[in-house]
């Protein structure tokens, strides 16, 4: 048994959850970038398509938004160890 104050450390359940929570936050960030890009550019495509009476601009806007978001996610998180460097 480990007694407090003798210099020994012990992993607590909180330490294990902190590492998992960091991975979850990155996952939710990537997911929100992808969804947000589709929503934003889809709305822009829908507005322009409504103004010029071309309905294909809505799905094209969503695809363009997804492509831009995916490029940003690859740029930001695609490099090995980029998350650790940004947190310091």
DAURUR-V329642 format. One record per run of one state. SS is the DSSP state (alpha for helix, beta for strand, coil for the rest). FROM is the first residue (numbers start at 0). LEN is the number of residues. If there is no record, write none. Layout:
ss=SS from=FROM len=LEN
ss=SS from=FROM len=LEN
This chain:
ss=coil from=0 len=12
ss=alpha from=12 len=40
ss=coil from=52 len=3
ss=alpha from=55 len=22
ss=coil from=77 len=4
ss=alpha from=81 len=6
ss=coil from=87 len=1
